[in-house]
Amino acid sequence: MTVWSDERRIRTDVLVIGGGMAGMFAAIKAREQGLDVTLTDKAYVGKAGSSHHAEGDTLFFRKSKDDLNEWLDIISKRCEYLNSREWDAICLLEAEDRHNDLLSWGVRFWEKDGRLYVFDTSDVGAPPSAYQ
């Protein structure tokens, strides 16, 4: 009988499990703080889970242009009121900063005529509109 022992021990300050958007952000932000980071994923980073299906579309709350309660109402309705408005508010209020992080790292988003496509709360049933 053959017994295999491929045990490896890795020392790290932060272990991130999952290479989707949240995992990659956690790893990058921890590394920016000078921590030693190990990220592990079940497949190739960015190719497993749902993050890679976004394909460059962006949807984020803009503090200077959007109404927080309006967005929270839309999210609550679409989630059939099973969501946490407090958690949603935290995510929305940080979204623009995370979007700006992506832009600073060179991530490109879909544009048409030099204008970024974003969600327009004025017509919930309409496709995203462009703004400049």
PALO-221186 format. One record per atom (N, C-alpha, C, O): atom name; y, z negated, x. Coordinates in pm, 1 decimal. Example, Ala and Ser with C-alpha at 12.3 -4.5 7.8 and 13.67 -1.06 7.14 Angstrom:
2
N / -569.0 / -780.0 / 1319.0
CA / -450.0 / -780.0 / 1230.0
C / -330.0 / -780.0 / 1320.0
O / -331.9 / -846.5 / 1423.6
N / -225.0 / -708.0 / 1285.0
CA / -106.0 / -714.0 / 1367.0
C / 3.0 / -787.0 / 1290.0
O / 113.8 / -803.9 / 1340.9
END
This chain:
132
N / -117.7 / 0.0 / 83.9
CA / 0.0 / 0.0 / 0.0
C / 124.1 / 0.0 / 88.5
O / 135.4 / -79.0 / 182.2
N / 217.3 / 90.6 / 56.8
CA / 341.1 / 99.5 / 132.6
C / 451.9 / 28.1 / 56.0
O / 470.2 / 50.3 / -63.7
N / 524.4 / -56.3 / 125.1
CA / 637.4 / -125.9 / 65.2
C / 763.1 / -75.2 / 132.4
O / 777.4 / -82.2 / 254.4
N / 853.5 / -24.4 / 51.7
CA / 978.8 / 26.0 / 103.4
C / 1086.6 / -80.2 / 91.2
O / 1098.2 / -147.8 / -11.0
N / 1162.5 / -93.4 / 193.7
CA / 1274.3 / -185.4 / 189.0
C / 1394.7 / -115.5 / 249.6
O / 1413.0 / -113.3 / 371.4
N / 1474.6 / -59.5 / 163.6
CA / 1595.4 / 9.3 / 207.4
C / 1718.1 / -76.4 / 178.2
O / 1827.8 / -25.0 / 156.3
N / 1697.8 / -206.6 / 178.4
CA / 1807.9 / -296.3 / 146.4
C / 1923.0 / -278.6 / 243.6
O / 1905.0 / -279.8 / 365.4
N / 2040.0 / -262.3 / 187.8
CA / 2162.9 / -254.2 / 267.3
C / 2261.0 / -353.8 / 211.1
O / 2275.2 / -367.1 / 89.6
N / 2326.6 / -421.7 / 297.4
CA / 2429.2 / -515.7 / 253.3
C / 2564.3 / -460.6 / 297.3
O / 2583.9 / -422.0 / 412.5
N / 2654.1 / -458.3 / 204.0
CA / 2788.2 / -409.1 / 231.2
C / 2885.6 / -522.4 / 202.5
O / 2881.9 / -583.5 / 95.7
N / 2970.5 / -548.9 / 296.7
CA / 3074.6 / -649.9 / 275.6
C / 3201.2 / -577.2 / 232.1
O / 3242.4 / -477.9 / 292.2
N / 3261.2 / -629.2 / 126.5
CA / 3382.3 / -566.8 / 73.0
C / 3465.4 / -671.7 / 1.0
O / 3412.0 / -770.7 / -49.1
N / 3594.5 / -649.9 / -3.9
CA / 3680.8 / -739.6 / -81.3
C / 3670.7 / -710.6 / -230.0
O / 3671.5 / -802.0 / -312.4
N / 3661.2 / -582.7 / -263.5
CA / 3658.5 / -540.2 / -403.5
C / 3546.4 / -438.2 / -421.6
O / 3538.0 / -339.7 / -348.4
N / 3461.2 / -463.4 / -519.6
CA / 3357.0 / -368.6 / -557.0
C / 3395.1 / -310.6 / -692.3
O / 3408.0 / -384.0 / -790.3
N / 3413.2 / -179.5 / -697.9
CA / 3446.7 / -110.7 / -822.6
C / 3322.7 / -34.2 / -865.7
O / 3267.7 / 45.2 / -789.4
N / 3279.5 / -58.7 / -987.9
CA / 3162.0 / 10.6 / -1041.7
C / 3211.1 / 110.8 / -1145.1
O / 3261.3 / 73.2 / -1251.1
N / 3196.0 / 238.6 / -1112.9
CA / 3239.8 / 346.2 / -1201.2
C / 3354.9 / 424.0 / -1141.2
O / 3457.5 / 367.0 / -1104.2
N / 3337.1 / 554.5 / -1132.1
CA / 3437.7 / 640.2 / -1070.7
C / 3518.3 / 720.8 / -1169.3
O / 3566.4 / 829.3 / -1136.5
N / 3533.8 / 669.1 / -1290.3
CA / 3621.0 / 734.3 / -1387.7
C / 3766.1 / 700.1 / -1356.0
O / 3796.6 / 645.6 / -1249.9
N / 3854.1 / 732.7 / -1448.8
CA / 3996.7 / 708.4 / -1425.9
C / 4025.4 / 561.7 / -1397.3
O / 4098.3 / 530.8 / -1303.1
N / 3969.6 / 470.9 / -1476.5
CA / 3996.4 / 327.9 / -1456.3
C / 3942.1 / 281.5 / -1321.8
O / 4009.2 / 207.6 / -1249.9
N / 3821.4 / 324.3 / -1287.7
CA / 3761.9 / 285.0 / -1160.8
C / 3839.5 / 338.0 / -1042.1
O / 3863.7 / 265.7 / -945.4
N / 3878.9 / 465.1 / -1049.3
CA / 3954.9 / 522.2 / -938.5
C / 4090.5 / 453.7 / -923.8
O / 4134.1 / 426.0 / -812.0
N / 4157.6 / 426.0 / -1036.0
CA / 4285.8 / 355.4 / -1028.2
C / 4267.1 / 217.0 / -968.0
O / 4344.9 / 175.1 / -882.3
N / 4163.4 / 145.7 / -1012.7
CA / 4138.9 / 11.2 / -959.3
C / 4116.6 / 16.8 / -808.9
O / 4171.1 / -64.9 / -734.8
N / 4036.7 / 113.0 / -763.4
CA / 4008.2 / 125.7 / -620.2
C / 4134.3 / 160.1 / -540.6
O / 4160.5 / 100.2 / -436.3
N / 4210.6 / 254.7 / -589.2
CA / 4331.9 / 296.7 / -517.6
C / 4433.4 / 184.1 / -513.2
O / 4492.1 / 157.3 / -408.3
N / 4454.9 / 117.6 / -626.8
CA / 4553.2 / 9.3 / -631.0
C / 4510.8 / -108.4 / -542.6
O / 4595.3 / -170.0 / -477.7
N / 4382.0 / -140.0 / -539.4
CA / 4334.3 / -247.9 / -452.4
C / 4352.6 / -209.8 / -306.2
O / 4392.1 / -293.0 / -224.5
N / 4324.2 / -85.2 / -273.3
CA / 4340.8 / -38.4 / -134.9
C / 4487.9 / -41.1 / -94.5
O / 4520.5 / -74.6 / 19.4
N / 4577.0 / -6.0 / -187.5
CA / 4720.9 / -11.7 / -158.7
C / 4765.1 / -154.1 / -125.3
O / 4866.0 / -173.3 / -57.4
N / 4690.8 / -253.1 / -172.2
CA / 4721.2 / -393.0 / -142.0
C / 4656.4 / -439.0 / -12.1
O / 4663.1 / -556.8 / 22.8
N / 4593.2 / -345.2 / 60.0
CA / 4533.4 / -376.5 / 188.8
C / 4392.8 / -432.6 / 181.5
O / 4340.8 / -481.6 / 281.6
N / 4330.7 / -426.3 / 65.4
CA / 4195.2 / -478.9 / 49.5
C / 4091.6 / -374.3 / 88.8
O / 4115.7 / -254.1 / 78.0
N / 3976.8 / -421.5 / 134.2
CA / 3863.9 / -334.1 / 165.1
C / 3792.8 / -306.0 / 32.9
O / 3751.2 / -399.3 / -35.8
N / 3778.6 / -179.1 / -3.2
CA / 3728.0 / -140.7 / -134.7
C / 3602.6 / -55.9 / -121.4
O / 3596.0 / 34.5 / -38.1
N / 3504.0 / -85.7 / -203.7
CA / 3385.5 / -2.5 / -216.5
C / 3376.1 / 41.0 / -362.0
O / 3377.5 / -42.7 / -452.3
N / 3366.5 / 171.0 / -385.1
CA / 3354.0 / 225.8 / -519.3
C / 3216.6 / 289.0 / -530.9
O / 3175.3 / 365.7 / -443.9
N / 3146.0 / 257.1 / -637.8
CA / 3014.0 / 315.8 / -660.6
C / 3011.6 / 379.1 / -799.6
O / 3076.2 / 330.7 / -892.5
N / 2936.2 / 487.4 / -811.8
CA / 2929.5 / 558.8 / -938.5
C / 2788.7 / 613.3 / -956.4
O / 2717.5 / 634.8 / -858.2
N / 2748.4 / 635.4 / -1078.9
CA / 2614.0 / 686.5 / -1106.1
C / 2597.5 / 833.0 / -1067.9
O / 2485.3 / 882.4 / -1057.1
N / 2707.2 / 901.2 / -1047.8
CA / 2702.3 / 1042.8 / -1010.6
C / 2812.9 / 1065.8 / -908.6
O / 2840.3 / 979.0 / -825.7
N / 2875.8 / 1180.8 / -914.1
CA / 2989.1 / 1208.2 / -826.7
C / 3116.2 / 1159.7 / -892.9
O / 3134.6 / 1178.2 / -1013.2
N / 3203.2 / 1098.6 / -816.9
CA / 3328.4 / 1048.4 / -871.9
C / 3403.6 / 1162.5 / -939.7
O / 3420.3 / 1270.6 / -883.3
N / 3447.8 / 1135.8 / -1060.4
CA / 3521.1 / 1236.3 / -1137.2
C / 3433.0 / 1335.2 / -1211.1
O / 3484.8 / 1422.7 / -1280.6
N / 3300.9 / 1324.2 / -1198.2
CA / 3211.0 / 1419.7 / -1263.4
C / 3116.9 / 1352.8 / -1362.7
O / 3040.8 / 1422.0 / -1430.4
N / 3119.8 / 1221.6 / -1373.2
CA / 3035.8 / 1150.5 / -1469.3
C / 3128.3 / 1078.9 / -1567.4
O / 3247.0 / 1061.3 / -1540.0
N / 3074.9 / 1038.8 / -1679.1
CA / 3158.1 / 971.2 / -1778.2
C / 3247.8 / 1070.3 / -1849.5
O / 3220.7 / 1190.3 / -1850.2
N / 3355.0 / 1019.8 / -1909.7
CA / 3438.3 / 1107.2 / -1992.6
C / 3567.4 / 1152.4 / -1926.2
O / 3633.1 / 1242.9 / -1977.5
N / 3606.0 / 1092.9 / -1814.2
CA / 3736.0 / 1125.2 / -1754.4
C / 3750.2 / 1272.2 / -1717.6
O / 3858.0 / 1329.9 / -1732.4
N / 3643.0 / 1332.7 / -1670.2
CA / 3655.1 / 1471.9 / -1625.7
C / 3674.0 / 1569.0 / -1741.2
O / 3710.9 / 1684.4 / -1719.2
N / 3649.4 / 1524.3 / -1863.4
CA / 3668.9 / 1612.6 / -1978.3
C / 3816.4 / 1629.5 / -2015.2
O / 3850.5 / 1719.9 / -2091.4
N / 3902.9 / 1544.9 / -1963.0
CA / 4045.5 / 1553.4 / -1996.5
C / 4106.3 / 1683.9 / -1946.9
O / 4198.3 / 1735.8 / -2010.2
N / 4058.8 / 1737.4 / -1837.6
CA / 4098.4 / 1868.0 / -1784.0
C / 4248.2 / 1886.8 / -1768.4
O / 4298.0 / 1998.0 / -1786.0
N / 4321.4 / 1780.7 / -1735.8
CA / 4462.9 / 1797.1 / -1707.6
C / 4555.6 / 1768.2 / -1823.1
O / 4677.2 / 1763.9 / -1804.3
N / 4501.5 / 1748.1 / -1943.4
CA / 4587.9 / 1709.8 / -2054.3
C / 4643.1 / 1570.5 / -2028.0
O / 4579.4 / 1490.0 / -1960.1
N / 4759.0 / 1542.5 / -2080.5
CA / 4817.1 / 1409.9 / -2062.4
C / 4871.1 / 1359.0 / -2194.5
O / 4929.0 / 1434.4 / -2272.8
N / 4851.9 / 1233.1 / -2217.7
CA / 4902.0 / 1166.8 / -2335.8
C / 4948.0 / 1029.7 / -2291.3
O / 4865.9 / 945.3 / -2255.2
N / 5076.3 / 1006.7 / -2293.2
CA / 5125.4 / 877.0 / -2250.6
C / 5253.1 / 842.1 / -2323.6
O / 5330.4 / 929.3 / -2363.3
N / 5273.3 / 714.3 / -2340.1
CA / 5390.3 / 658.9 / -2405.4
C / 5505.7 / 657.3 / -2306.3
O / 5489.5 / 612.9 / -2192.6
N / 5623.0 / 705.7 / -2349.0
CA / 5742.2 / 706.1 / -2264.3
C / 5838.5 / 600.5 / -2317.3
O / 5892.6 / 614.3 / -2427.1
N / 5859.6 / 495.7 / -2239.5
CA / 5944.3 / 382.9 / -2282.5
C / 6083.7 / 427.7 / -2324.5
O / 6140.7 / 373.7 / -2419.3
N / 6138.0 / 525.5 / -2254.6
CA / 6275.8 / 567.8 / -2281.2
C / 6287.8 / 661.9 / -2400.8
O / 6398.5 / 683.4 / -2450.1
N / 6176.6 / 718.8 / -2448.9
CA / 6185.0 / 819.8 / -2554.3
C / 6104.4 / 787.1 / -2679.2
O / 6134.5 / 838.4 / -2786.9
N / 6002.6 / 702.5 / -2666.7
CA / 5910.4 / 680.5 / -2778.0
C / 5928.5 / 541.8 / -2838.9
O / 5976.6 / 449.5 / -2773.3
N / 5889.1 / 528.9 / -2965.1
CA / 5896.0 / 402.8 / -3036.9
C / 5759.3 / 334.0 / -3029.6
O / 5659.9 / 387.6 / -3078.6
N / 5754.8 / 215.4 / -2968.3
CA / 5628.5 / 144.5 / -2946.2
C / 5556.5 / 116.2 / -3077.4
O / 5436.3 / 140.8 / -3087.4
N / 5626.2 / 65.4 / -3177.6
CA / 5559.9 / 32.4 / -3304.1
C / 5505.5 / 155.8 / -3374.1
O / 5401.4 / 149.6 / -3439.6
N / 5575.1 / 267.5 / -3360.6
CA / 5526.4 / 392.3 / -3419.8
C / 5394.1 / 433.4 / -3355.7
O / 5300.2 / 471.3 / -3425.7
N / 5386.6 / 426.0 / -3222.6
CA / 5263.0 / 460.1 / -3152.9
C / 5151.9 / 362.3 / -3189.0
O / 5037.8 / 403.1 / -3210.7
N / 5184.7 / 233.4 / -3195.6
CA / 5083.8 / 134.1 / -3231.6
C / 5030.3 / 158.4 / -3372.6
O / 4910.9 / 142.0 / -3397.5
N / 5118.4 / 197.3 / -3464.5
CA / 5074.4 / 228.4 / -3600.5
C / 4979.3 / 347.7 / -3601.6
O / 4877.7 / 345.5 / -3671.0
N / 5011.8 / 451.8 / -3525.1
CA / 4926.6 / 570.7 / -3519.4
C / 4790.4 / 535.6 / -3460.4
O / 4687.0 / 576.0 / -3513.5
N / 4790.7 / 460.5 / -3350.7
CA / 4664.2 / 421.2 / -3287.4
C / 4581.4 / 336.7 / -3383.3
O / 4461.3 / 359.3 / -3398.4
N / 4644.6 / 240.0 / -3447.7
CA / 4572.1 / 153.4 / -3541.4
C / 4507.7 / 234.5 / -3653.4
O / 4391.7 / 212.6 / -3688.4
N / 4584.0 / 328.2 / -3709.0
CA / 4530.4 / 411.0 / -3817.6
C / 4412.9 / 495.4 / -3768.7
O / 4309.7 / 502.8 / -3835.4
N / 4428.3 / 558.9 / -3652.7
CA / 4320.9 / 644.6 / -3600.5
C / 4197.8 / 565.0 / -3558.2
O / 4086.9 / 618.1 / -3555.8
N / 4217.7 / 436.8 / -3524.7
CA / 4105.1 / 350.1 / -3486.6
C / 4053.6 / 270.4 / -3605.5
O / 3973.9 / 177.9 / -3589.5
N / 4099.0 / 306.4 / -3723.4
CA / 4058.4 / 239.8 / -3847.1
C / 4082.1 / 89.2 / -3839.8
O / 4005.1 / 10.2 / -3894.5
N / 4189.2 / 51.1 / -3771.8
CA / 4236.0 / -86.7 / -3762.1
C / 4134.2 / -180.0 / -3694.2
O / 4134.4 / -300.8 / -3718.2
N / 4049.0 / -123.7 / -3610.9
CA / 3951.3 / -203.7 / -3536.0
C / 4000.6 / -234.8 / -3394.9
O / 3933.6 / -305.7 / -3319.8
N / 4115.4 / -183.0 / -3359.5
CA / 4170.2 / -200.0 / -3224.8
C / 4252.8 / -328.0 / -3215.4
O / 4284.7 / -390.8 / -3316.3
N / 4286.2 / -364.8 / -3092.8
CA / 4375.1 / -477.5 / -3067.4
C / 4514.1 / -422.9 / -3039.2
O / 4534.9 / -357.2 / -2937.2
N / 4609.3 / -448.7 / -3127.5
CA / 4746.0 / -400.1 / -3107.3
C / 4806.3 / -458.2 / -2979.9
O / 4882.5 / -390.4 / -2911.0
N / 4772.5 / -584.1 / -2947.8
CA / 4826.1 / -645.4 / -2826.1
C / 4778.3 / -569.6 / -2702.1
O / 4857.4 / -538.6 / -2613.1
N / 4648.5 / -540.1 / -2697.1
CA / 4592.9 / -465.2 / -2583.1
C / 4650.7 / -324.8 / -2578.7
O / 4685.0 / -275.0 / -2471.5
N / 4661.9 / -260.6 / -2694.5
CA / 4718.9 / -126.1 / -2699.7
C / 4862.0 / -126.5 / -2647.8
O / 4901.5 / -35.0 / -2575.5
N / 4940.1 / -227.8 / -2683.4
CA / 5078.8 / -236.0 / -2636.8
C / 5083.9 / -248.2 / -2484.9
O / 5166.7 / -184.1 / -2420.2
N / 4996.4 / -329.4 / -2428.1
CA / 4991.0 / -343.1 / -2281.4
C / 4961.7 / -207.6 / -2217.8
O / 5029.1 / -166.9 / -2123.2
N / 4861.6 / -138.6 / -2269.9
CA / 4824.1 / -7.4 / -2214.5
C / 4937.2 / 93.6 / -2229.0
O / 4966.7 / 167.9 / -2135.4
N / 5000.1 / 96.5 / -2344.8
CA / 5109.1 / 191.5 / -2367.2
C / 5226.9 / 164.4 / -2274.2
O / 5284.7 / 257.7 / -2218.4
N / 5262.0 / 39.5 / -2257.7
CA / 5378.8 / 5.3 / -2176.1
C / 5357.1 / 33.8 / -2027.9
O / 5453.8 / 47.7 / -1953.0
N / 5231.4 / 42.5 / -1984.7
CA / 5201.6 / 75.7 / -1845.4
C / 5169.1 / 223.2 / -1824.5
O / 5158.5 / 268.4 / -1710.6
N / 5153.4 / 297.7 / -1931.8
CA / 5106.1 / 435.9 / -1923.1
C / 5197.4 / 527.0 / -1841.6
O / 5149.5 / 606.0 / -1760.3
N / 5326.5 / 516.8 / -1862.6
CA / 5418.2 / 606.1 / -1791.9
C / 5413.9 / 580.7 / -1641.3
O / 5420.5 / 674.5 / -1561.9
N / 5402.9 / 453.3 / -1602.4
CA / 5391.5 / 420.5 / -1459.6
C / 5263.0 / 478.7 / -1400.8
O / 5264.5 / 530.2 / -1289.0
N / 5152.4 / 471.3 / -1474.0
CA / 5026.3 / 527.6 / -1425.2
C / 5035.9 / 680.1 / -1417.1
O / 4982.9 / 740.6 / -1323.9
N / 5102.6 / 741.9 / -1513.6
CA / 5123.7 / 886.7 / -1509.7
C / 5205.3 / 924.3 / -1386.2
O / 5173.5 / 1021.2 / -1317.2
N / 5310.3 / 847.2 / -1358.9
CA / 5392.8 / 873.3 / -1240.0
C / 5313.5 / 853.9 / -1111.5
O / 5336.0 / 925.5 / -1013.9
N / 5220.1 / 757.5 / -1110.0
CA / 5130.3 / 742.4 / -994.6
C / 5051.7 / 871.0 / -972.4
O / 5044.8 / 922.3 / -860.7
N / 4992.5 / 922.8 / -1080.2
CA / 4914.1 / 1046.0 / -1069.0
C / 4998.3 / 1160.8 / -1015.1
O / 4953.6 / 1235.1 / -927.7
N / 5119.7 / 1175.3 / -1066.8
CA / 5208.6 / 1281.0 / -1018.0
C / 5238.6 / 1263.0 / -869.3
O / 5240.1 / 1360.3 / -794.0
N / 5262.6 / 1138.4 / -826.9
CA / 5294.8 / 1113.1 / -685.8
C / 5175.8 / 1140.6 / -595.2
O / 5193.1 / 1166.6 / -476.2
N / 5054.9 / 1135.0 / -650.7
CA / 4933.9 / 1163.9 / -572.7
C / 4898.8 / 1312.0 / -575.1
O / 4798.5 / 1353.0 / -516.6
N / 4980.3 / 1392.3 / -642.1
CA / 4958.3 / 1536.4 / -643.1
C / 4875.1 / 1588.6 / -759.3
O / 4838.6 / 1706.1 / -760.5
N / 4844.4 / 1503.6 / -857.0
CA / 4768.5 / 1549.1 / -973.6
C / 4858.3 / 1639.7 / -1056.9
O / 4974.1 / 1607.1 / -1083.0
N / 4803.9 / 1753.1 / -1098.2
CA / 4880.7 / 1848.0 / -1177.8
C / 4833.2 / 1842.9 / -1322.3
O / 4714.0 / 1827.0 / -1348.5
N / 4926.0 / 1856.5 / -1415.1
CA / 4896.2 / 1855.5 / -1557.3
C / 4933.7 / 1989.8 / -1617.3
O / 5013.9 / 2064.7 / -1561.5
N / 4873.4 / 2018.8 / -1733.1
CA / 4901.3 / 2145.5 / -1799.8
C / 5048.6 / 2156.7 / -1832.9
O / 5109.1 / 2063.7 / -1886.2
N / 5105.0 / 2270.3 / -1801.2
CA / 5244.2 / 2298.3 / -1833.3
C / 5254.2 / 2437.6 / -1892.6
O / 5168.9 / 2523.1 / -1868.6
N / 5357.3 / 2459.0 / -1968.7
CA / 5387.6 / 2591.6 / -2021.2
C / 5536.2 / 2612.6 / -2001.0
O / 5618.0 / 2532.5 / -2046.2
N / 5570.0 / 2718.4 / -1934.2
CA / 5710.2 / 2749.0 / -1905.5
C / 5780.6 / 2633.4 / -1834.9
O / 5897.8 / 2606.1 / -1860.7
N / 5708.4 / 2565.7 / -1745.7
CA / 5766.9 / 2456.8 / -1668.9
C / 5786.3 / 2327.9 / -1746.0
O / 5851.5 / 2235.6 / -1697.1
N / 5730.0 / 2320.1 / -1867.1
CA / 5746.4 / 2200.5 / -1949.5
C / 5611.0 / 2133.0 / -1969.6
O / 5511.1 / 2198.7 / -1998.9
N / 5609.3 / 2001.3 / -1953.6
CA / 5488.3 / 1923.1 / -1967.6
C / 5455.0 / 1903.3 / -2115.5
O / 5542.5 / 1868.0 / -2194.5
N / 5329.4 / 1925.9 / -2153.1
CA / 5287.1 / 1902.1 / -2290.7
C / 5267.7 / 1753.2 / -2312.7
O / 5199.7 / 1686.4 / -2234.9
N / 5327.2 / 1701.9 / -2418.0
CA / 5311.4 / 1561.3 / -2455.1
C / 5296.6 / 1549.3 / -2606.7
O / 5328.7 / 1641.7 / -2681.4
N / 5247.8 / 1434.5 / -2649.6
CA / 5228.0 / 1406.8 / -2790.8
C / 5361.9 / 1381.8 / -2858.1
O / 5447.5 / 1312.3 / -2803.2
N / 5380.0 / 1437.2 / -2974.9
CA / 5502.9 / 1418.3 / -3050.1
C / 5469.3 / 1340.3 / -3177.2
O / 5397.9 / 1390.5 / -3264.0
N / 5520.5 / 1217.8 / -3188.2
CA / 5487.3 / 1133.2 / -3302.1
C / 5555.5 / 1176.6 / -3431.0
O / 5526.0 / 1120.9 / -3536.7
N / 5644.9 / 1273.4 / -3425.8
CA / 5714.4 / 1315.0 / -3547.3
C / 5620.8 / 1385.6 / -3645.0
O / 5648.1 / 1389.2 / -3765.0
N / 5511.8 / 1441.2 / -3595.2
CA / 5415.3 / 1506.8 / -3683.5
C / 5276.1 / 1479.7 / -3629.7
O / 5227.1 / 1552.3 / -3543.2
N / 5212.9 / 1376.4 / -3680.4
CA / 5083.5 / 1333.3 / -3629.5
C / 4977.8 / 1441.9 / -3637.6
O / 4889.6 / 1447.5 / -3552.0
N / 4984.1 / 1528.1 / -3737.7
CA / 4883.3 / 1631.9 / -3753.9
C / 4906.7 / 1754.7 / -3667.5
O / 4819.2 / 1840.7 / -3657.5
N / 5023.0 / 1764.2 / -3605.2
CA / 5057.9 / 1883.7 / -3528.5
C / 5001.1 / 1876.4 / -3386.7
O / 4976.9 / 1767.2 / -3335.4
N / 4980.0 / 1989.6 / -3324.5
CA / 4936.4 / 1990.1 / -3183.8
C / 5046.9 / 1936.4 / -3094.7
O / 5162.1 / 1928.5 / -3137.4
N / 5013.8 / 1898.9 / -2970.6
CA / 5117.4 / 1848.6 / -2880.4
C / 5230.7 / 1949.7 / -2863.8
O / 5208.8 / 2070.8 / -2863.5
N / 5350.7 / 1897.3 / -2850.3
CA / 5465.9 / 1984.7 / -2829.3
C / 5508.7 / 1974.9 / -2684.5
O / 5465.9 / 1884.8 / -2612.3
N / 5591.8 / 2066.1 / -2642.5
CA / 5639.2 / 2064.6 / -2504.9
C / 5780.6 / 2005.9 / -2501.2
O / 5857.2 / 2020.9 / -2596.4
N / 5813.8 / 1940.4 / -2392.8
CA / 5949.3 / 1889.7 / -2375.3
C / 5988.5 / 1906.3 / -2231.1
O / 5904.5 / 1931.2 / -2144.7
N / 6115.3 / 1892.5 / -2205.8
CA / 6162.8 / 1900.8 / -2069.3
C / 6253.3 / 1785.2 / -2041.8
O / 6305.3 / 1772.5 / -1930.9
END
